Amino acid sequence: MKLLVIGSGGREHALIWKLKQSKHVKKIFCAPGNAGIAQDAICENIPALDLKRLLNFATKKKIDLTVVGSEAPLVEGIVDLFEANGLPIFGPSKRAAELEGSKAFTKRILERYKVPTADFRVFSSYEDAKRFIATAEMPMVIKADGLAAGKGVIVCQDRECALAALHRIMADKAFGDSGQKVVIEECLLGEEVSLLAISDGENLVYLSPAQDHKAILDGDQGPNTGGMGAYAPVPQVNEGMLARIKKTIMEPTIKGMALEDRPYRGVLYAGLMLTRKGPKVLEFNCRFGDPEAQVILPLAECDLVEVMMASMDGHLLDYDFVNRKAAAVCVVIASGGYPNKYRTGLPILGLDIALEQDVMVFHAGTELREGKVVTAGGRVFGITAVDKTVKSAIDKAYCAVGKITFDGAYYRKDIGAKALAIRLNNTGE
């Protein structure tokens, strides 16, 4: 098979790394890709949102399967476009991808099908939202309705913060049209985890639960980023908790989408809060997470092409899916100054150094200039290590982190530390 992967980050590099292991794959293209991806696939300089050019390329090259990494093309309807032209593509339709494309839509689906989530209100009027904030309980969370590259969610401890966040989203239009509507909801307390599943519209197979580290600084301090690292599996999600999440959240959502005539085929990413009253939905995404993909894909003992084809064909029930009994840790190395202003074009040293077995370097913001790999983004790459335990995987990952660097390189020193402090709750409550 000839494959096309759409995207240019660490998630796409991890996908390509996994897809290359399939016995069905002969050649992989990536659009637009990055310097690391170029070592594993043929990169084509086509933007992920140039749907027409991507369609023409896939048609010309007779691509057997297209895999969409990022959310924006899915929300824009790339799956519908490719399928209308007879091209196999993995991912949800435009109507199904609205689970990520509109937080207001998602909250109404959750409410309609009794899926546990935070109490909420939706506002399309700035003045109405201001009046609500004036009397509502604090703290609260204010969310831009549409896509905002992971930065459209603001947790506010007081009204001053809430009003400033509302003004930034709806008046200053910091996120463009994505902020024409806002969701204001109660602030849930607990541990945040990610559970990703692949659906064929009716059945689900589950990847290993993971925990992202969104804040830029150790101890979850500072502004949120696209993700500074992740680990899997998550000790809090034992068998009892996983069964509860499946029964109360994942299965009702898939059934609800089918009843809404929006059958969901592809990756369903559930961002969850494990509260004292049980697991509740924070958000849904319609694709693999980043950096979660960098830890869950190395743990998935499967032929990913076969799983994706079974999802598209409605035959997941026949597929035997297993997660490796091991742990994976990913440490993201970012440019100094990220998530604010940062430099690019900095030479990266150490990429040619031999690493231990089960250590992978997934490129995110890199490019090739005059034969050298240089930085080209805020998150530059992620180093993933797999080992028997989270502790040994952490040690292995940070050992590799110390060998690869560039001027101003920054990374968190506490990725996975939460897992070491957790006492397992075997009841799942």
Secondary structure, DSSP 8 states (H G I E B T S, - for coil): -EEEEEE-SHHHHHHHHHHTT-TT-SEEEEEE--TTGGGTSEE----TT-HHHHHHHHHHTT-SEEEE-SHHHHHHTHHHHHHHTT--EES--TTTTHHHH-HHHHHHHHHHTT--B--EEEES-HHHHHHHHHHS-SSEEEEESS--TT--EEEESSHHHHHHHHIIIIIS-TTGGGGSSEEEEE---SEEEEEEEEEESS-EEE---BEE--EEEGGGEEEE-S-SEEEES-TTS-HHHHHHHIIIIIHHHHHHHHHTT---EEEEEEEEEEETTEEEEEEEESS--TTTHHHHHHHEES-HHHHHHHHHHT-GGG---EE-SSEEEEEEEEETTTTSS-----B-B-TTS---TTEEEEESSEEEETTEEEE-SSEEEEEEEEESSHHHHHHHHHHHHTT-B-TTEE--S-TTHHHHH----TT--
